[in-house]
Amino acid sequence: MKLPLFIYPIVIAALLSGCQSTAPVMLFPPEQLLVAPQLKGEVTEPETAEQIFALPQQTRFELSRLINSTQSMEERTTSVLKLILSYAHDGLLYDNAATKTASETIAAGRANCLSLSILTYSMAKELGMTAVFQDVQIPEYWTSELSQTWLNGHVNLRLHHGRALRGAPGFVLLAKDIVVDFDPYSLKQQFPEHAISVNRIVAMFYNNKAAVAYAEGNDAQAYRYYQAAIEADAYFAPSWSNLGVLYRTNDMHDLAERSYQQSLMLDPGSTNTLANLAYLYRQRGEIAKAEPLEKRVLLKRRTNPYYHLMLGNEAYKNHNYDTAITHYEKAVALDSKNHEAYFGLARSYYAIQNNQQAASYMLKATRNAPSGYDQQRYRHKLEVLNQLTSAY
């Protein structure tokens, strides 16, 4: 996206990020909701936590050589930071659907932001630095991947200052904390951040893998990953909400309802889970239960430009271009710098053969794009549109 992080499907497949500063009380013992149902698909065992964070031997050797160099402390610190921060810029390619272990990320050269943060954490720990994952409280934000609509969350990594390297002939001393973030937009907006545990990151990793398995139709594998996520961190509310979606789409409605209730007990403010529970009630014909929840969700979402962006994207996918334009216009009315909504307007107007309007909005998308990659992508499309417009 731009360069964000870990993914979660919504209503049709539902996930989201979140953390609690203290462990809330669960409504049901986990074993009551983890019933090992017979679902379609083949199952392989999830990666272990050790496998998720393990670095290749070659990478460990390169890091060791770096910190054992004869450079001064200042030069060594600078070299270490340049190496780590290079991954946050153009060292690796972003791929929203690619949730990988640290070793897989290095081998593939591409991953999503959760995976990139995991790699950075592993490198920092190898260097003896103190690193802490942070959950970034971004607004509800959706993208489309693998024929699904995904609700996105975001994490970054904070490197703490003044830490000595273990077993190294010198130190890496940071003058201040440094936040390594693979989405510069989130830093620019200064969204609230909360420290989260490594177990929470492992649960997020498994949720992402489950989401992809679900999108590919392998429900059995998705369930195994949700089970692993809950084993890693039973208090991560999205795992229960996502498990509820899996149960609902397999007609296990009672289990789905209890899973949503479990998620809401852990995170009562989750709009996504409220929407999923309302959807379940409406599907079962329990309109009196669905309507109050739907009103709560609508009140929370109607001022969120990304909600209208998501609706616009859904309308565009269904070739309802006038409806898409209406939603994209609402998005830019709420956020005049929303480059994705301008891009949505551009491609919608192009779809109805209004190339002049399309070029105008593509220019706005280019001007508001937060990254060089997006600017280049929009600029190329703008050049094509300008050529088409001048041809008439």
Buried (B, 14 or more C-beta within 10 A) or exposed (E): BBBBBBBBBBBBBBBBBBBBEEEEEBBBEBEEBBEEEEBEBEBEEBBEBEEBBBBEEEBBEBBBEBBBBEBEEEEBBEBBBEBBBEBBEEEBEBBBBBBBBBBBBBEBEBBBBBBBBBBBBBBBBBBBBBBBBBBBBBBBBBBBBBEBBBBBBBBBBBBBBEBEBEEBEBBBBBEEEBBBBBBBBBBEEEBEBEEBBBBBBBBBBBBBBBBBBBBBEBBBBBBBBBBBBBBBBBBBBBBBBBBBBBBBBBEBBEBBBBBBBBBBBBBEEBBBBBBBBBBBBBEBEEEEBBEEBBEBBEEBBEEBBBBBBBBBBBBBEEEBBEBBBBBBBBBBEBBEBBBBBBBBBBBBBBBEEBBEBBBBBBBBBBEBBBBEBBBEBBBEBBEBBBEBBEEE
